[in-house]
Amino acid sequence: MHTGKSYRPVTFAVELIMIAAGLLFLIPFYFLAVNSVKTFGDLLMDSAAWPKAIEWNNYARAWSITRFPQVFWNSLLVTVLSNLLLVLISSMAAYRMVRHNSRYNRILFALFVAAMVIPFQSVMIPLVKVTSSLGMMNSIWGLVVCYLGFGAPMSIFLFHGFVKSVPVEIEEAARVDGCNPYGVFFRIVYPLMKPMLVTVIILNTLWIWNDYLLPSLVLQSADLRTIPIATYAFFGQYTKQWDLALPALVLGILPVIVFFLLMQKYIIHGITAGSVKG
């Protein structure tokens, strides 16, 4: 019979491998942080070396050129509004599909799942034509509606799996006590969805905050730029201002990194809760 001691060398080796893998994935962050405080000349000479002198002025210039408070507000507004609509509408749609398991709802859910595998590049031209004809181009709300359409399939898929784990008996007891359908959902089911709500918000936030392609298609005004679009302004056809682009990237990813670190404990719990077989 094996004892726990016989597994210690294997466990130690696995831990070393995982630590090495973690450090490997942190290398890009090292290059980003170190080179963001170098002069342009030092950055080109040796990007891996430690900076000879800390150039904090890079951050001040990047802050000013990108108009960071404005683009930060635009990114925050788009992300918050998109998440609010996605979690509300997707959770309600998934609940309806699960609790009213009709043929129509099964087909509709299958279409949502199929939409998850459609590449965004294949719908770029139709998207521009539709948003333009609806008057949603160059509008924050137009961008939010686009994110609602593209984010709904995955959100509904996750909520759909989670709702299956909610006992129907709880809802029946609420109906006996006089709850109407909306009361059952918002007072009983919705609070139970908290792990999945947080998971969907985290996943969508990471996607929306860092997205460049969709805002670049919908937003043309400089006053409506999000952080990725403002950062891309440092990369021209003939010049690449790495000494300014890297500080702008650091400023852009810091909020979402902090948000992810604060909320990451809910991801595994939420996805595990949603992995229920129907």
N, C-alpha and C positions, 0 to 999 in steps of 0.2 A: 504494500500500500504506500502510495506516495505521500510525502509530507510537504508542508508548505515551504520548507527550507530548500527543497530540490528545485523549486520554481524561481527562487530569488535571482540566480544569474540570468535567466531568461527575461524576467521582469526588468532587471537593471539594464540589460541590453536594449530592450524595447524602449525604456525611458530615455536612454542616451540617443537612440535613433530619432525619437520624437522631439527631443530638445534640439538636435542638429537640424531637423526639418524646420522647426520653428524659427531658428536663427537664420536659416536660408531664406525663408519667406520675409524676414525682417530686413534683408539686405537692401531692397529698393527704398525702404524708409530711411535707412542710413544715408544713402546717396542723396535722397531728397532733402533731408535735414542739413547735412553737411554742406552741400553745394548751394543751398539757399542763402548762406551767409558768406559766400566767397565773392571776390571780384570776378568780372567776366574773364579776365586774363588767367587768373589762377584756376578758374573752373575748366578752361580749355586745356591748360597745361597738365593737370592731373586731377581728374574728377574723384578719385578714390582717396586722395590725401586729406589729412586734417587741415582746415583753413589756417593760413599763416596769421591772418587778422580777421576778427569777426566784423562783418559788414552788416550791421543792423539797419543801415540806411536802405538796403535792398527792400526790406519790408515796408519802410515808410514810402518809398517810391512806388512799389507795387500797390500799396493801399490807395495812394492818390490817383495813379493812372487808371486803375480798374474801377475807381469810385466804389470801393468795397462796401461801405454801408448801404448804398443803393442796390447793388447786385445781390448782397446778402439778404436784404429785405425781399427782393423779388424771388430768390430761391426759396426762402422760408415761406413766403405766401403761397407759392405754387405747391410746395411740398405739403403744407398743412391742409390747404383746401382739398387737394387731391386725395389725401389720406382720409379726411373726414367723409368725403363722398364715397370713397371706395369701401370703407369698413361698414358704413351704414347701408348702402344699396346692395353690396355683395352679400352681407350677412342675411339681409331680408330675403334676397333672391334664393340663396342656398337653403334657407329654412323652408321656404315655400316648396322648393323642389323635393326636399327630403320628406316633408310631412304630407305632401300631396303627390304621391308617386304615380302620377298618370303617365300615359304613353307620351303625351305632349311634353311633359316636364323631363322625361328621360331623354327624349330627342334633343330638347333644348340644352340639357346639361352636356350631352355628347358634343354638341356644337361648340359650347364654351371650352371644353377640353381640347377639341380639335384646333380651336383658335390659338391655343398656346404654342403650337408648333409652326405657325405661319411666320416666316421671317419678316421683320419690319421693312426691309429693303423692298420687298415685293409690293408693299402697299403705300410707299412713299408718294408716288405721283397721284394716285387716287385720293390720298389723304389731303394733299395740298389743294386739289380741285374741289373737294367737298367742303373743307374748312373755308376756302375762299368764297364759294357760292353761298355759304351760310353766314358770311360776315364775321367769322371768328379768327381771321388772320390778324396778326399783330395785336393780340389780346391775351391778357393773363387768363381770363375765363375760358377763352378758346383753347389755350394750352391745357388747362385743368380738365376740360371736357375730353380732350384727346387722351390724357393720362387715364381718365376714368374708363374709356373704351379699351385701351390696351392693357390696363391693369386688372380689369374685372375678371377675365378668365381664370387667372391664377388664384385670385382672392376667393372667387366662388368655389373653386376646386378645393381649397383648404378649408373653408367654412363648411362645405358640403360634407366632408369627412368628419368634421368635429360634431356637427349636429346629430349625426348618427349615434354618437356616444351619449347624448342627452336622453335620459329615460322619459318615455312618453307618459308614464304614470304621474310624473310631477306636473306636466301640463294638464292632464285630465283632472287632477286634484284642484288646480287653479281654476279651471272652467266650472267645476262644481261649486266653488266658492264665489262664482259670479264674474270672473275675469272675461273680458271680451278678447278676441284674437290678438289685437294689438297689445293689450295688457299682458297676455300670456307671453308674448315675444319679448317686450321691453322690460317687464318686471321679473320674469322667471328665466327665460332662455338667454337673453342678452347678457345679464351678469355672469352666467356660467361660461360665456364665451371669452372671458377675459384673457386666458392664456393665448387663444388663437387670435384675438383682436390685437394683442401686443405683437405677436409674431408677424401678422400681416402688415402692421404699421412699420415694423423694423425693416422687413424685406422691401416694401414699397419705398420707404424713405431712402434706403441705400441706392435704389434704382433711380428714383426721381431726382434726388439731390445731385447725383453725379452724371446725369444724362446730358449729352450734348446734342445729339442728332435731332431729336424732336423739337426742342426749343429753337434750334437754328433754322428749322423749316417754318415754324409758326411765328416767331418773333423777329421783327426787322428793326424796330426802334431801339436806339441805344439806351433809352431810359428803361426799357423792359428787359434788358439783358440779365441772364442768370450767371452764376459764378463760372461754369464751364465755358460759356460763350465769351465772357470778359477775359478769361485766362487765355483763350485761343488768340486773342488780339495780339499777343506777343510773338506769334509765329507768322511771319510774312513770307512772301515768295522768295525773297533774297536774304532776309535776316531772321535770326532766331535769338531773341533776347532771353537767354537761359537765366541770366542773373536776376531778372525780374519775374520770369514765368515760374520759377521754382518757389520763390516766396509766396506768389499768388496761389500756387497749388497747395502749399502748406496751410495758408489761411483758409482755403476752401475746404480742405478735408478735415481740419481740426474739429469743427462743430459736429460733423457726422461721426467721427471717431469717438468723441466723448459720448454722444448719444448711444452709439452701439455698445460701448463698454458698460454704460449704465443699464442697458436693457437686454444684454445678451443672455442673461440667465433665463429669460422667458422663452427663448427660441426653441431649445430642445424640448422643453415641457409642452410648448404649444404644438410643435410638429408631431411629437409622440402622441399627444391627445387626439390629433386629427387623423392618425393612421389607423382608422377603424374600418374593418371590412363590413360592407353592407350585405 
